[in-house]
Amino acid sequence: MSNSVNRCRVFATALVTAAAAAALSGCATQGGFEASSFLVTPGKYTLYSCPQLAPQTDARIARKRELDALIAKAGPGAGAVASTLAYRTEYAQVQGEIAELAKESATKNCPPPPPKPAAVPSPPKPKKGKPARG
């Protein structure tokens, strides 16, 4: 009988933990306050100049795109749970850093970064072997 009691306790503990996590997950974005702000030190970029802020912003945006791709690659179902466990904290931190960088750039009246030129495809290389006729 003690074995079934232990199973019930384990199940009850897991159920309460899941319910608490579900209830608290709604707090992450309530009232315009995001959980990502907990993961970034306020004023982290205060001593950065505008030329220093731009590459930091680019790096964080690139990392956010990588994380988006990894989360999408994991797919729905069990993959979504695994990607949430693996990437959610870093994703929230990167989002918070992007917001902090944007805030600091606005405070310092930094100019917007110039648009990046579109990648120009290189011409096809001639195949080795037969010379081109012409």
C-alpha positions, 0 to 999 in steps of 0.5 A: 500500500505504501507504494501506491501512496508514494505514486500518488504523492509523486503525481500530486507534486507533479500536478501542483508544479505544473499548475503553478508553472502554468499560472505563473507563465501568464505573469511573464507579459502582464501589465506591459512587463516582460520576464526578459527584463529580469535577465538583463542588467539595467544600464548594461550598455550605458557606457557604450557609444553609438558606434559600439551599440550598433554591432552589439545590436546586430549580434543580438538580432542575429542570435535571436534569428538563430534561436527562432530557427532552432525553435522552429526546427524542433517542431510541434509536440515533444520537440516544442517542449524540448526547445522551450526548455533548451532555448526559452531562457536565452531567447528571453535574455536576447530579447531583453538585451535587444530592448535595452540596446534600443532604449540606450540607442534612443537615449543617446540619439544614435542614428539608425544603422544603414541598410545592409546591401542585398547579397549579390550572387556571384557568377557561376564558375566555369567547369574544369575540363572542356574549354568554353566555345565561343 
